[in-house]
Amino acid sequence: MQFVHLADTHLGYRQYGLVERENDFFQVFDEAIDEVIRERPDFVIHSGDLFEYSRPPTRALLTVQKAILRLKEEKIPIYAIAGNHDIVMRKNALPPQILYRDFGLKLISPKKPFYLEGDVFIGGAPYTSKYHSKQLIERLQNIEKSSHDYKKRILVLHQGIDRYIPYEYEIKIGDVPQSFNYCAFGHVHERVIDDFGEGKLAYPGSTEIWRSNEVEGYKKNGKGFYLVDISGEVPEIENINLKLPREFIKETIPFNKLQEELSRIRQHVSSLHTKPILMVTVEGGNFSRSEVYETLNHSLSEFCLAVRSNYKPITVEDEKNLFENGKEGLDIKKMIEHSLKDFNNEKVNRLATGLLKELSDGDFKMAETMVQDFYEELYDH
Ligand SMILES: [Mn+2]
């Protein structure tokens, strides 16, 4: 008995406002469906964030419709839950997944918390905010009760858990019932496979690079989905990697080697078949940002879909010196002021040092108020 576990496809996302990036997300999704059909699993689970928005662009809706119809033709059932991106935060709001019910998609929801696929129990709940976590925990206990009599049990959720995202979780690992053979989770964009209870807990991660901080994880673990065999005592999980449509390149170059580094990067990006996304951090030295920006774009933009730049006048080495020279020990407040001095913005400075203080004191309420005040002020102008 094999199934595919997929999540966080974020269809309709137009990264950096680029239609090419929107297409990349569609392309990798189509590729995922091709691969699913080649693998011929008994069923598919999509653990949420199918779409980027609760009102997806028509093309995203059609892409999914086509995929669902292909799976239906191949007699591969698909189960899904709504993720935080698929949901409007309004009572009784319906996620777009509901549109495919008549095409065969089985939506797991509070109204229909579980299904049976042969003798496999597939239960779960849509994304629930931290504010309503009590309700979710109650739901989980009920789902666990309903699952008791079945030999194979799968739990489908789209949540952050403290063990994996310590600052933005909705529930704690102790709140997740341990009696399931496989926890098919979504929300965390990195790949995770953990032993949990008698079985496994897994996040397949996002299928494309949704934020630039996913690049490192992608290089290490790839992106794609899991093919899970639950026939045996413990589930066996196989990583299926998809080929991403374009490279996402991150480079950090010292300002004093700008020219030679740029020609090295230029050589690389000009050899690629598909224009990459390039993120360059220029660090160290006193330089004019606008001039460096011009230089970067001038030498690289014809070979890249997008050139994003970042500037760090202070290098890691400088930071270390600042730390070692301080006789009274590390003055984080000074370090923040120093590294933000280029923003030339007293308000950002005040927010950063203020947040540092309140968060290290554990006064989250105060920190929240500070952030709210900051943005209110920002949008007032
Ligand atoms: Mn997501």
Residues whose N, C-alpha, C, O or C-beta is under 5 A from the ligand:
A	BS01	MN	D8 D49 H187
